[in-house]
């Protein structure tokens, strides 16, 4: 896949304004209204939207800068949003494209989107909600029931907005059903035609004869819908699941928006996460570290026994294979890393102090770093080994 920065034609240090400007330029060049029927232009339009979707999000951009396309894979096809069609792009970037679906209404007019929705109401907006998950839920995958506040179709008028659901509309007299009006301007440079959505019918090409009293003619009502969401194992913080058609209902029969569920990872009592690996800090007493012992450590699936060798050093990392998070795109699993921390006793009583004084000068208690294995001497070596 092409680099996202190359697609937008910006440097890696580009700021938010520069990214938006570059994206607008690409969208203008490859906009489907300017390139009707051109599949290559449509693909370039989608690629630019995908690149902007990733680079305009600080968290996704950070993962992309570090891991490339693999860092943002899982949000859809390819490396980014994986837009299914042009309408997805219009919905995702409504702040850039505007309500009509075009950032260039003065160039193309509102024709592109208005033609698609003429006589069909106006499309509903997308919804975004956050879904907090525990590490256990992320590791195993989970089914969740979500209560989503949203617009739903009005049952009284079946979403039509009119009392008479069969013959409740008449053709707009302003635009004669076209859903748009054209204004011709002449100047020394020639004739310019500006096409805009009809302000009377708002681009629908029709008006309601008698509005539904339940929804005041909108064809939708505020409500809360309960829906089931399946979260696959191995999702990352910032990943989102797209439920197509589960967003706000459209106005007067317009297409519904989509629901985007963003994954939020809850802090865990025992573990911190680094990619697919989990880290757990194990604290050992001085005698246990010196003599060796067997301890019980938590895992995402309960408790596990772990053998501690005699003479283990503070900072040593033990690997428990396949105890981490599964990879969402393969059968690979991460590991659980156990970091050893030897606890130095405090608040000793007199008898304990005497015991320690007795062994303070013992040859075995004199630090000899050269006797420690090379991997135990260097913190960076331990980390490198942990991730190898």
N, C-alpha and C positions, 0 to 999 in steps of 0.2 A: 504493500500500500504506500501511496505517496505521503510524504511528511506533511502534517497539518499546516506547519508554518509556510511550506512551499506552496501549498494550495491557495492560501490567502495572500501570499507574496509579502510576508512580514518577517522581521528578525525575531529571534527568540525572546528578546527583551521588550517586545512591543507591549504598550499599555492598553488599557481597556478601550480608550477612545480610538486608538490606531487600529485595533482589531475590528471594532465596529465599522470604521470607515472602510477598511479593506474588504470586509464582508459585504457591505453595501455595494461596493464597486463590482465585486464578483457577481452579486445577485443581479445587478443591472445588466451585466454582460450576458448572463445565461438565463435570465428570467424567461419562464415559459411563454409569457405574453409576447415577448420579443422574438422568440424562436419556436413558433408553433410547429409541432410535429418533429422537432429535432431531438432525437433520443440522446445524442452525445451532449447537447447543451443541457438537457434535463439531468443527466448524470453528473455533469459538472456543477449544476445548481445544487444538487443534493450533497455532493462532496464538500462544497463550500459551507453548506449549512451544518454538516457533520463536524467539520473542522472548527467552525465558530462555536458550536455547542460545547465542545471539549475545552477549547482554549479560553472561552469567556467564563468558565467555571474554575475558580482558583484551586479547588481540591482536585478536580479532574486534570487540570493543567499541570499541577505538581506531579501527579502520578504519571502523566504522559511524558513530562520532561525527564523523569527518572527511569521509566521502564518502556517508553515508546507505546506502540499500539497495544501491547500486552497489558499495560497498566490500566487501560480503560476498557478492555474487552469485557464483554458480559453485559453491557448496557444495551446491546442489540447486535445486529450484523455489523461486520467490520470492527472498527475500533471505537466508535462513538455512539451516536444516538440511534443509528440504524433506522432512519426515517422510511416509513413504508410508502408514502406518497407525498405529493406536493402539499396537500392539505395539512399533513403533520407538521411541515415546516412553517406554514402560515400560523398554525396554532401555537407552536413552540416559541416563535419569535414575534408574537403579536405586538410587542412594544416597538419593534423595528418596522414590521410590515404595515402596521395600522389595522384598523377594523375592517377595511376592505380587502385585505390580503395582499396589497401591493404597496411597496415603499415608493412607487413612482406613479401615483395616480395622475399627476400632472403630465406625465409622458404617455403612459399607456391608458389612462383612465381607469375606472373601476371595472372595466369590462371583463377581465379575466375571471375574477371571483363572482361578480354579479351574475354572469351568464350561467355559472354552475348552480346558483341557488335561486334563480328566478322562479317564482311560483312555488318555492319549496321552503319558505321561511328562512330564518337566519341560523347559522350553525351555533351550537353551544360552545362554551369555552372549556378549555382543559382544566383539570384540577390537579393539584399537587398536595400530597399528604406525607407525613413522616411516620415511619413504622419502627419503633424501638424494638430491638431483639437482643436476647442474651447470647453469649458465646455458645451455650449448649444448643439453642435453637438454630444458630448459624451453622453449627457443625453437622446437625442432623437434618436440617430442613424442617419446615413447619407449615401447618395450615392455620391461617388466622381469619377471624371474623372481624371485619372493620365496619364501623358505623360512619358513614360518609355524609355530611351535610351537603346537599346539592339541589339543583333544580330537577324535578321530574315532570314527565308529561301530565297535563291536566286530564283526569279521568272523565270529567263532565263533558268536555268537548273532544276527547281523544287526541289532545295536543294540537288541534286545529286553530283554537282561539276564537272560533265563531259558534254561535248558538246552533245554527243550522250546519251540521258537519258535512252535508252533501252539497248544498248550494249557498254557502255562507260568504262567498267572495264575489267581487266584481272587478273588472279590469280597471286599472288605475287610469284616470282620464288625463293625468299630466304627462305620463310617458307612454300611454297607449299600450301598456303591458310589457314594454321593453325592459323596464327596471332601471333604465339609465336615460340621461338627457345629455345632449351634445351642445356645446357652445362653440361657435366659430368666431375666432378673433383674426382680424386682418391687420397687417403691419407692413412696413417697408421690406421686411424680410420674407413676407409671404403670408400664407393662410395657415393658422394653427387651429386644430380641433381638440377641444378638451372634453373628455367623456367622464361624467360623474354619475354616481348613484342617484336615482330619483329621490328627492327629499320628501315627497309625498308618501310614497309606498316603501321607502328605504331599500329600494333595489329589488323588491319582491315582484313588482309588476301587477300587484293586486292589492285591494283594500277590503277590510271586513265590513260586511253589511251591518251585522249586529254582533257585538262582542259578547263572548262568554262571560257571564257574571261571576263565575268562580275564579277565573284567572285574569279577568279584565282584558281579555283579548290576546294575552301573551302565549297561551297554549301550554304554560308550564307553571308549576307552583314550587315554593320552597318546601323541602322535606328532608328526611334523613333515610338513607338506604343502607341496609346491611348486606354486605357481600363477602364472599369467601375468597381469600387470596392464598395461593400456594407459593411459598418461598423455597427455592431450591437450596441444597446444601452448598456452603462455600461462598456466599455473597460477601461483598466488602462494604464497608462504610462508604456511603455516597452512591452505591449502585441503586438503580431504580427499576421497578417493574412497571411495564405499561399495560394497562387494561383498556383495550380499544373499545370505544363507545360507552365507557362507564363514567364519563365526565358529565358536565351540566347538559341537560336536555336543551335542544335548540328551540328557538322562538318560532311558534306556529308551524311545527313540523320539520324544522331544520335539523340537520344531522347533529347528533350529540357529540360532545368533545370526548377526550380520552382522560383516563385517570392515571397519574404517574405516582407510584408509591416509592418514596425514597427510604433506603435502609439506613437506620441509625443503630450503631453498636453500643449497647449498654456497658458501662464499666463493670469489670468482674471482680469479685472478692479476692480471688487468688491469682489470676493470670493477667498478663499483658500480652498483646498480640503484635507480632511482626510478620506481616504477610500471612503465610500458612502456618507459621510456627507460634507456639505458645511459650511464654517464659514464666517460671515459678521460682520464687526465692525461698530456699530451704535454709533454716537456721539450725546449726548444730552446736551442741555444747563442746567445750574443749576436750573432755575425755572421750566423747563419741567420735570426734574428728581424729583424735590420736589413736584410739584403739580399734576404730571401725565399728559399724553397727548396721542394723537393718531398720529402716524407717518406713512409715506409711505416708504417702503423698497424695494429694487430691488430683484427679484427672477430670475431664469432661464427662466421663462415664462412671464416676465413683472413685473409690480408693484403689491404690496400687502399692505393692511392696517394692522398695528400692534398696539394694545392697550398697552400703558405703564402705569403701576400702579403708583400711587403717592408714593414717598419715595423710589423709586428703587435705588439700590446701583451700583456704578461703578464696573464692573466685573461680574455682573449678566449675566447669559446665558439663553436666551429665545429660546425655541425649536419651529420651524415651521415644523410640521410633513409632511413627504412625499414630501418635496420640494427639496430633494437632488438628488443623482445619483441612477439610478436603478441597481440592482444586475444583472450581466450578466447571472447568472445561476438560477435565481428564479424570483418570482414576487415582491420580497421585494424592497423597495426604502429607500434611506437614508433620513436624515432630513436636514433642514437648521438651523444652530445655529446662533443666533444673540447675539453678545457680546456687553454689554452696557458699554459705556465709557462716564462718566460725564465730560463735558468740564469745566475746571477752567478758568474764564475770565482773560484776560491780557489787558494791556494798558487801564486801567480804567480812566475816566475823573473825575474831582473833585466832581461833583454831584453824580456819581455812588459810589465813595469812601465814601461819607457821608452816603449814604443809607446803605451801607454794615456795616459801623462803628456803625450805629444805631441798627443793629441786631446782631452784633458780640457777644454780651454777652447774647443774648436771650437764654433761657433754651432749646428751640427746636434746636438750632444750636450747642449745646455742643455734641461732639461725644460720643455715648454710644454703643460700639460694642456688649454689652450683650443683647441689645434690637433687634439686627438684627437676622433674622432667621439663624439657624445653617448652612444651605446650602449656605447662602450668606457670611458667615464669612471666609470660607476656600476655597481657590482657587482650591485645589485638590478635595474638595467635589463637587464643581461646575462641574469640568471636569468629575468626576465619574458619576454625575447625567446626564450630557450631553450625555454620551455614554452608559448609562444603557438602 
